[in-house]
Amino acid sequence: MKYEAVIGLEVHAQALTQTKIFCGCSTRFGAPPNSQVCPVCLGLPGVLPVLNRDVVELGIRAGIATHCKIASYSRFARKNYFYPDLPKGYQVSMFELPLTEHGYVEIFSEAEQADKKIGLTRIHMEEDAGKNIHDGDEEGSLVDLNRAGVPLLEIVSEPDISNGEEAVAYLKALRAILIYAGVSDADMEKGNFRCDANVSIRPVGSSKLGTRSEIKNMNSFRFVQKAIAYEILRQEEILEAGGRIVQETRLWDEKKGMTFSMRSKEQAHDYRYFPEPDLVPIQVDEAWIAKVKAELPELPDAKRKRFIETYALPAYDASILTASQALADFFEAVVTAYPKAKIVSNWVMGDFLRELNQENKTVEEAPVKAKQLAALLQLIEDGTISGKIAKVVFEEMVETGKDAALIVREKGLTQVSDEGTLAEMADAVIATNPKEVEAYRGGKKKLMGFFVGQMMRQTGGKAHPGKVNALLKEKLEQSN
């Protein structure tokens, strides 16, 4: 490879509060346009902001959860720019004194086949802007200011990311941390977790950074990966043709599969930052930090390591099962009732998640509850049903919400385990297939599958597989 990519991400995560950052207006999603506004978030003359303490505490939680240093003294700044959805003409954000700095998020890099720490430059608080609505049925554009003043945490990474796959791994890990820590619901469909990607390339081995392009406002992991891959290729082609990269802001067009220029990229001085005169500086003491740290739950990294050590699970299983708090809790609830972790893991990662994905449901919405799945697995272990029949029973559980035992009784799915009955069937199968028996005795041992299939056909798949195999082998060998 002639070039290598250098990528940094800026994530905006909506803080999980009931009210906005500087006023008492609701942050509820989906309300009618401009119904959740007041003089403060509308930026009317003569009003003063009042800081929402919960936003600060959530910022501290995010900082601790990502190994950041929490500043004892920070302050807000005015970031001056004008858009129709920013009624004050400036955004209250943070600049030279952010709330937290110098943390990291750990990912597994497929390219390097090793764990990798993605550094965090800072996490700071700011207010969101409104939303411009470009409706083709209207003569002009409309503005909805419900989001104006909604609290955001901007999480800025170091340029430690090398490709789109690592970017997605970082975003997934960061999103999981924020959800686990109760900082944000990080709902990408609602715009509560969105990303800007700063992408540049340089010759392999060079330490000098190239000119970067910023791809704005992506709220899909797939979009991030595709946009970064496209942007790397675009920049490579420009340099190979003897051109030069222009520092600019670009947008991703999913339909065309390409980025396009939005505007030239602003520098910090373009925003004319200065300390926000209407808000006092924030002081965070060690007692407050200790309180927040004590209230944090077990976070994804710690939970993943515990799953590996406590349940003897492979690292892959542990990563999947701890991807969300709800899935991890479901797995542990099943294991509590049926303490065979690897079997539970296989079912949760397989049939359970497949059904959720097909129905587009969350773990909380799953029709099969943890105790029901545990009871199904116990039926398999007890020999009441086979693993194959269990798949059928599980699908019925998903459709009806009924317990496995009830479905087995109603549909007569109890496994045939009586050795006398199975022995009679085995004798009949052997007697009616003399050519196959002779071939088996002649060394074609793979024909065992044929005999087992005959037995299963007679019982509608309900014969105990282990007993069927043992009986057939015994009888075929004895007759030899």
C-alpha positions as CSV (number, residue, x, y, z in Angstrom):
1,M,0.0,0.0,0.0
2,K,1.3,3.4,-1.0
3,Y,-0.9,5.4,1.4
4,E,-2.3,5.0,4.9
5,A,-5.4,6.7,6.3
6,V,-5.4,8.7,9.5
7,I,-8.9,9.1,10.9
8,G,-10.4,10.9,13.9
9,L,-14.1,10.8,14.9
10,E,-16.2,13.4,16.6
11,V,-19.3,11.9,18.2
12,H,-22.3,13.8,19.4
13,A,-24.3,11.8,22.0
14,Q,-27.5,13.2,23.5
15,A,-27.3,13.2,27.3
16,L,-30.1,11.1,28.9
17,T,-32.0,13.9,30.6
18,Q,-35.7,14.8,30.7
19,T,-35.0,18.5,30.1
20,K,-32.7,20.7,28.0
21,I,-29.3,21.8,29.1
22,F,-30.1,25.5,29.9
23,C,-33.9,25.5,30.5
24,G,-36.7,23.4,31.6
25,C,-38.1,22.4,28.2
26,S,-38.7,18.7,27.5
27,T,-36.2,16.7,25.4
28,R,-39.0,14.2,24.4
29,F,-38.6,12.9,20.8
30,G,-41.4,13.2,18.3
31,A,-43.3,16.1,19.6
32,P,-45.0,18.5,17.2
33,P,-42.6,21.1,15.7
34,N,-41.7,24.0,17.9
35,S,-43.9,22.7,20.8
36,Q,-41.0,22.2,23.2
37,V,-39.4,25.7,23.2
38,C,-39.2,28.7,25.5
39,P,-37.5,32.1,25.5
40,V,-34.2,30.6,26.6
41,C,-33.8,27.9,23.9
42,L,-35.3,30.3,21.3
43,G,-32.5,32.8,22.1
44,L,-34.8,35.7,22.8
45,P,-33.2,38.9,24.1
46,G,-32.9,39.4,27.9
47,V,-33.0,35.7,28.9
48,L,-30.4,33.9,30.9
49,P,-29.4,30.2,30.7
50,V,-29.4,28.0,33.9
51,L,-27.1,24.9,33.7
52,N,-28.8,21.5,34.1
53,R,-26.7,19.8,36.8
54,D,-27.7,16.3,35.5
55,V,-25.9,17.1,32.2
56,V,-22.6,17.8,34.1
57,E,-23.0,14.6,36.1
58,L,-23.6,12.5,32.9
59,G,-20.5,14.2,31.4
60,I,-18.5,13.0,34.4
61,R,-19.9,9.5,34.1
62,A,-18.9,9.4,30.4
63,G,-15.4,10.6,31.3
64,I,-14.9,8.1,34.1
65,A,-16.2,5.3,31.9
66,T,-13.7,6.1,29.1
67,H,-10.7,6.6,31.5
68,C,-10.6,10.4,31.1
69,K,-9.2,12.9,33.5
70,I,-12.1,15.0,35.0
71,A,-11.3,18.7,35.1
72,S,-11.7,20.3,38.5
73,Y,-12.3,23.6,36.6
74,S,-14.0,24.0,33.2
75,R,-16.1,26.6,31.5
76,F,-18.5,27.1,28.6
77,A,-17.7,29.2,25.5
78,R,-19.6,30.8,22.8
79,K,-19.1,29.3,19.3
80,N,-20.2,32.0,16.9
81,Y,-21.8,31.0,13.6
82,F,-25.1,31.6,11.9
83,Y,-27.6,29.0,10.5
84,P,-31.3,29.3,10.4
85,D,-31.7,26.6,13.0
86,L,-29.4,28.5,15.5
87,P,-31.6,31.4,16.7
88,K,-29.0,33.0,19.0
89,G,-26.4,33.2,16.2
90,Y,-24.0,31.2,18.5
91,Q,-23.8,27.8,20.1
92,V,-23.0,27.4,23.8
93,S,-20.2,24.8,23.8
94,M,-16.7,24.4,25.4
95,F,-13.4,25.3,24.0
96,E,-10.1,25.7,25.9
97,L,-11.3,24.3,29.2
98,P,-13.4,21.1,28.5
99,L,-15.0,18.9,31.2
100,T,-12.8,15.9,30.6
101,E,-9.7,15.0,28.6
102,H,-7.2,12.3,27.7
103,G,-9.1,9.0,27.9
104,Y,-9.4,6.0,25.6
105,V,-11.7,3.4,24.2
106,E,-10.4,-0.1,23.6
107,I,-11.3,-2.1,20.5
108,F,-10.2,-5.2,18.7
109,S,-8.5,-4.3,15.4
110,E,-9.1,-6.9,12.7
111,A,-6.2,-5.4,10.6
112,E,-3.7,-5.7,13.5
113,Q,-5.3,-8.8,15.1
114,A,-4.8,-7.3,18.5
115,D,-6.5,-5.0,21.0
116,K,-6.0,-1.3,20.3
117,K,-6.6,1.8,22.3
118,I,-8.3,4.7,20.5
119,G,-7.3,7.8,22.4
120,L,-9.9,10.4,23.4
121,T,-8.8,14.1,23.2
122,R,-11.8,15.4,25.2
123,I,-15.4,15.1,26.1
124,H,-17.3,18.4,26.5
125,M,-20.9,19.6,26.9
126,E,-22.8,21.7,24.4
127,E,-26.3,22.5,23.2
128,D,-27.8,21.1,20.1
129,A,-29.2,23.3,17.3
130,G,-32.6,23.0,15.8
131,K,-33.5,21.2,12.6
132,N,-34.1,22.6,9.1
133,I,-36.9,20.8,7.2
134,H,-36.8,20.9,3.5
135,D,-40.2,19.7,2.4
136,G,-40.8,19.5,-1.3
137,D,-44.5,20.4,-0.8
138,E,-43.5,23.8,0.7
139,E,-42.3,26.8,-1.2
140,G,-39.4,27.3,1.2
141,S,-37.7,25.5,4.1
142,L,-39.1,25.2,7.6
143,V,-37.3,25.3,11.0
144,D,-38.2,23.1,14.0
145,L,-36.5,24.3,17.2
146,N,-37.5,21.5,19.5
147,R,-33.9,20.2,19.5
148,A,-32.4,23.7,20.2
149,G,-30.9,23.4,23.6
150,V,-31.0,19.6,23.8
151,P,-27.9,18.6,25.8
152,L,-25.1,16.9,23.9
153,L,-21.8,15.4,24.8
154,E,-19.2,15.8,22.1
155,I,-16.6,13.0,22.3
156,V,-13.5,13.7,20.2
157,S,-11.1,10.9,19.4
158,E,-7.4,11.2,18.6
159,P,-6.5,10.4,15.0
160,D,-5.7,6.8,16.0
161,I,-8.1,5.0,13.6
162,S,-6.8,3.4,10.4
163,N,-9.8,2.4,8.4
164,G,-13.6,2.2,8.3
165,E,-13.7,-1.1,10.1
166,E,-11.8,0.3,13.1
167,A,-14.1,3.3,13.0
168,V,-17.2,1.1,13.3
169,A,-15.6,-1.0,16.1
170,Y,-14.8,2.2,18.0
171,L,-18.3,3.6,17.5
172,K,-19.9,0.3,18.7
173,A,-17.6,0.1,21.7
174,L,-18.2,3.8,22.6
175,R,-22.0,3.5,22.1
176,A,-22.1,0.4,24.4
177,I,-20.2,2.3,27.1
178,L,-22.5,5.2,27.0
179,I,-25.6,3.0,27.2
180,Y,-24.2,0.8,30.0
181,A,-23.2,3.9,32.0
182,G,-26.6,5.4,31.6
183,V,-25.2,8.5,29.9
184,S,-27.2,8.3,26.6
185,D,-29.7,6.0,25.0
186,A,-27.5,6.5,21.9
187,D,-30.5,5.9,19.6
188,M,-29.1,6.4,16.2
189,E,-32.5,6.5,14.4
190,K,-33.5,9.5,16.6
191,G,-30.2,11.3,16.0
192,N,-29.1,10.8,19.6
193,F,-25.7,9.3,18.5
194,R,-24.2,10.7,15.4
195,C,-20.7,11.1,14.0
196,D,-18.4,13.3,12.0
197,A,-15.3,11.7,10.5
198,N,-12.1,13.6,9.9
199,V,-10.2,11.6,7.1
200,S,-6.8,12.2,5.7
201,I,-4.1,10.1,4.0
202,R,-0.3,10.2,3.9
203,P,2.5,8.1,2.4
204,V,3.1,4.9,4.4
205,G,5.8,5.5,7.0
206,S,5.3,9.3,7.0
207,S,4.7,11.1,10.3
208,K,3.3,14.2,8.7
209,L,-0.5,14.4,8.6
210,G,-2.2,15.0,5.3
211,T,-5.0,17.6,4.6
212,R,-8.2,16.3,6.1
213,S,-11.8,16.3,4.9
214,E,-14.6,16.2,7.5
215,I,-17.6,14.0,6.7
216,K,-20.6,15.4,8.6
217,N,-23.6,14.0,10.5
218,M,-23.6,10.2,9.9
219,N,-26.0,8.2,12.1
220,S,-25.4,4.6,10.8
221,F,-22.4,2.3,11.3
222,R,-22.8,1.2,7.6
223,F,-22.7,4.8,6.4
224,V,-19.6,5.5,8.4
225,Q,-17.7,2.5,7.0
226,K,-18.7,3.1,3.4
227,A,-18.1,6.9,3.6
228,I,-14.6,6.5,5.0
229,A,-13.7,3.8,2.4
230,Y,-14.9,6.1,-0.4
231,E,-13.1,9.2,1.0
232,I,-9.8,7.3,1.3
233,L,-10.1,6.2,-2.3
234,R,-11.1,9.7,-3.5
235,Q,-8.1,11.3,-1.8
236,E,-5.7,8.6,-3.2
237,E,-7.0,9.2,-6.7
238,I,-6.5,13.0,-6.4
239,L,-2.9,12.6,-5.2
240,E,-2.1,10.0,-7.8
241,A,-3.4,12.4,-10.5
242,G,-1.0,15.1,-9.2
243,G,-3.8,17.1,-7.5
244,R,-4.0,18.4,-3.9
245,I,-6.6,17.7,-1.2
246,V,-8.7,20.7,-0.1
247,Q,-9.7,21.0,3.5
248,E,-13.4,21.0,3.5
249,T,-16.6,19.7,5.0
250,R,-18.4,16.9,3.0
251,L,-21.6,15.0,3.2
252,W,-22.3,11.3,2.5
253,D,-24.8,10.5,-0.2
254,E,-26.0,7.0,0.4
255,K,-27.9,6.7,-2.9
256,K,-24.9,7.7,-5.0
257,G,-22.4,6.0,-2.7
258,M,-20.1,9.0,-2.5
259,T,-19.2,12.1,-0.5
260,F,-19.8,15.6,-1.9
261,S,-18.5,19.0,-0.9
262,M,-20.7,21.0,1.5
263,R,-18.4,24.0,2.4
264,S,-14.8,24.9,3.1
265,K,-13.7,23.6,6.5
266,E,-13.8,26.2,9.3
267,Q,-10.8,26.6,11.7
268,A,-11.3,27.2,15.4
269,H,-10.6,30.9,14.9
270,D,-13.4,31.2,12.4
271,Y,-15.8,30.6,15.2
272,R,-14.5,33.5,17.3
273,Y,-14.7,31.5,20.6
274,F,-14.8,33.5,23.8
275,P,-15.9,32.5,27.4
276,E,-19.7,32.4,27.8
277,P,-20.4,35.5,30.0
278,D,-23.9,34.2,31.2
279,L,-22.6,31.0,32.8
280,V,-20.3,30.6,35.7
281,P,-17.3,28.2,35.5
282,I,-17.9,24.6,36.6
283,Q,-16.0,23.3,39.6
284,V,-15.9,19.5,40.2
285,D,-14.4,18.3,43.4
286,E,-13.1,14.8,44.2
287,A,-16.1,14.0,46.3
288,W,-18.4,14.4,43.3
289,I,-16.1,12.3,41.1
290,A,-16.0,9.6,43.8
291,K,-19.8,9.6,44.1
292,V,-20.3,9.2,40.3
293,K,-17.7,6.5,40.1
294,A,-19.3,4.5,42.9
295,E,-22.7,4.6,41.1
296,L,-21.4,3.3,37.8
297,P,-22.5,-0.2,36.9
298,E,-20.2,-2.9,35.5
299,L,-19.0,-1.6,32.1
300,P,-18.7,-3.6,28.9
301,D,-14.9,-4.3,29.1
302,A,-15.1,-5.6,32.7
303,K,-18.3,-7.6,31.9
304,R,-16.6,-9.2,28.9
305,K,-13.6,-10.3,30.9
306,R,-15.8,-11.6,33.7
307,F,-17.8,-13.7,31.2
308,I,-14.6,-15.2,29.9
309,E,-13.3,-16.0,33.3
310,T,-16.5,-16.9,35.2
311,Y,-18.3,-18.8,32.4
312,A,-15.3,-20.1,30.5
313,L,-16.7,-18.6,27.3
314,P,-14.6,-17.9,24.2
315,A,-13.7,-14.2,23.7
316,Y,-16.0,-14.1,20.6
317,D,-19.0,-15.3,22.6
318,A,-18.3,-12.9,25.4
319,S,-18.0,-9.9,23.0
320,I,-21.4,-10.7,21.4
321,L,-23.2,-11.3,24.7
322,T,-21.9,-8.1,26.3
323,A,-22.6,-5.9,23.3
324,S,-25.7,-4.6,25.1
325,Q,-26.6,-4.5,28.8
326,A,-30.0,-6.1,28.0
327,L,-28.5,-9.1,26.2
328,A,-25.9,-9.7,28.9
329,D,-28.6,-9.6,31.5
330,F,-30.7,-12.1,29.5
331,F,-27.8,-14.5,29.1
332,E,-27.0,-14.4,32.8
333,A,-30.7,-14.9,33.7
334,V,-30.8,-18.0,31.6
335,V,-27.5,-19.3,33.1
336,T,-28.9,-18.8,36.6
337,A,-31.8,-21.2,35.8
338,Y,-29.7,-23.5,33.5
339,P,-26.1,-23.4,34.6
340,K,-24.4,-24.6,31.4
341,A,-23.0,-21.4,30.0
342,K,-21.7,-22.6,26.6
343,I,-24.9,-24.3,25.7
344,V,-26.8,-21.1,26.7
345,S,-24.4,-19.0,24.7
346,N,-24.9,-21.0,21.6
347,W,-28.7,-20.7,21.8
348,V,-28.7,-17.0,22.7
349,M,-26.3,-16.1,19.9
350,G,-28.0,-18.4,17.5
351,D,-31.8,-19.0,17.6
352,F,-32.6,-16.2,20.0
353,L,-30.8,-13.4,18.3
354,R,-31.8,-14.6,14.9
355,E,-35.5,-14.4,15.8
356,L,-35.0,-10.9,17.3
357,N,-33.2,-9.7,14.1
358,Q,-35.9,-11.2,11.9
359,E,-38.7,-9.5,13.8
360,N,-36.7,-6.3,14.4
361,K,-37.3,-6.5,18.2
362,T,-35.2,-5.6,21.2
363,V,-34.2,-8.1,23.9
364,E,-36.8,-6.5,26.2
365,E,-39.5,-7.2,23.5
366,A,-38.5,-10.8,23.0
367,P,-41.5,-13.2,23.3
368,V,-39.3,-15.9,24.8
369,K,-38.2,-14.9,28.3
370,A,-35.0,-16.1,30.1
371,K,-36.8,-18.7,32.3
372,Q,-38.6,-20.1,29.3
373,L,-35.4,-20.6,27.3
374,A,-33.8,-22.3,30.4
375,A,-36.8,-24.7,30.7
376,L,-36.5,-25.6,27.0
377,L,-32.8,-26.4,27.4
378,Q,-33.6,-28.5,30.5
379,L,-36.1,-30.6,28.4
380,I,-33.3,-31.4,25.9
381,E,-30.9,-32.4,28.8
382,D,-33.6,-34.6,30.4
383,G,-34.2,-36.4,27.1
384,T,-37.8,-35.2,26.8
385,I,-37.1,-33.7,23.4
386,S,-34.2,-33.9,20.9
387,G,-32.1,-30.9,19.9
388,K,-33.8,-31.0,16.5
389,I,-37.3,-31.0,18.0
390,A,-36.2,-28.2,20.3
391,K,-35.7,-25.9,17.3
392,V,-39.3,-26.5,16.3
393,V,-40.5,-25.9,19.9
394,F,-38.6,-22.7,20.1
395,E,-40.2,-21.3,16.9
396,E,-43.6,-22.1,18.4
397,M,-42.6,-20.4,21.6
398,V,-41.6,-17.3,19.6
399,E,-45.0,-17.3,17.8
400,T,-47.2,-18.0,20.8
401,G,-45.2,-17.1,23.9
402,K,-46.2,-20.5,25.4
403,D,-43.8,-22.5,27.6
404,A,-41.9,-25.3,26.0
405,A,-43.4,-28.1,28.2
406,L,-46.9,-27.0,27.2
407,I,-46.1,-27.0,23.5
408,V,-44.4,-30.5,23.7
409,R,-47.6,-31.9,25.4
410,E,-50.0,-30.2,23.0
411,K,-48.2,-31.3,19.9
412,G,-47.1,-34.7,21.1
413,L,-43.4,-34.0,20.6
414,T,-42.1,-36.1,23.5
415,Q,-39.0,-37.9,22.5
416,V,-39.2,-41.7,21.9
417,S,-36.6,-43.0,24.4
418,D,-38.0,-46.4,25.4
419,E,-35.3,-48.9,24.4
420,G,-37.7,-51.7,23.8
421,T,-39.7,-49.7,21.3
422,L,-36.5,-48.4,19.6
423,A,-35.1,-51.9,19.4
424,E,-38.1,-53.2,17.6
425,M,-37.9,-50.3,15.1
426,A,-34.2,-51.0,14.6
427,D,-34.8,-54.7,13.9
428,A,-37.5,-53.7,11.3
429,V,-35.2,-51.2,9.6
430,I,-32.4,-53.8,9.3
431,A,-34.8,-56.4,8.1
432,T,-36.2,-54.2,5.3
433,N,-32.9,-52.9,4.0
434,P,-30.7,-56.0,3.3
435,K,-28.6,-54.4,0.6
436,E,-27.6,-51.4,2.8
437,V,-26.9,-53.8,5.7
438,E,-24.6,-55.9,3.5
439,A,-22.8,-52.7,2.3
440,Y,-22.4,-51.4,5.8
441,R,-20.9,-54.7,6.9
442,G,-18.6,-54.6,3.9
443,G,-17.1,-51.4,5.3
444,K,-19.3,-48.5,4.2
445,K,-19.8,-47.2,7.7
446,K,-21.2,-43.9,6.4
447,L,-24.4,-45.8,5.8
448,M,-25.1,-45.4,9.5
449,G,-26.7,-42.1,8.6
450,F,-29.1,-43.9,6.3
451,F,-30.3,-46.2,9.1
452,V,-30.6,-43.4,11.5
453,G,-32.6,-41.5,9.0
454,Q,-35.0,-44.4,8.6
455,M,-35.6,-44.6,12.3
456,M,-36.2,-40.8,12.5
457,R,-38.6,-41.0,9.6
458,Q,-40.7,-43.6,11.4
459,T,-40.8,-41.6,14.6
460,G,-41.3,-38.2,13.0
461,G,-37.9,-37.1,14.2
462,K,-38.8,-37.9,17.8
463,A,-36.4,-40.8,18.4
464,H,-33.6,-40.3,20.9
465,P,-30.6,-39.8,18.6
466,G,-28.0,-41.1,21.0
467,K,-30.0,-44.3,21.8
468,V,-30.8,-44.8,18.1
469,N,-27.1,-44.6,17.1
470,A,-26.1,-47.0,19.9
471,L,-28.8,-49.5,19.2
472,L,-28.2,-49.6,15.4
473,K,-24.5,-49.9,15.8
474,E,-24.9,-52.7,18.3
475,K,-27.3,-54.7,16.1
476,L,-25.4,-54.2,12.9
477,E,-22.1,-55.2,14.5
478,Q,-23.7,-58.2,16.2
479,S,-25.3,-59.5,13.0
480,N,-22.0,-59.2,11.2
